[in-house]
Amino acid sequence: MGVWDMMYLMQQHKKALALAWSPNLSAEKQAEYAEKAEIIRQQMIRYLERVEKQIGVQEILERNL
């Protein structure tokens, strides 16, 4: 996953949150979109954790060179 994938996830998260708060949708649909937004948020968190871990490994390797 790269930067563009993260941007796509952010866009999808924003859309899902907007729909979750939309008064034009039923409570059931709002709940579905809220759940979808949470799943996307968790994907973004996992991505950022992988990036942080990778940066940490690179820093360790650079110190040992």
Secondary structure as GFF3:
##gff-version 3
##sequence-region A 1 65
A	DSSP	alpha_helix	3	20	.	.	.	ID=ss1
A	DSSP	alpha_helix	27	64	.	.	.	ID=ss2
###
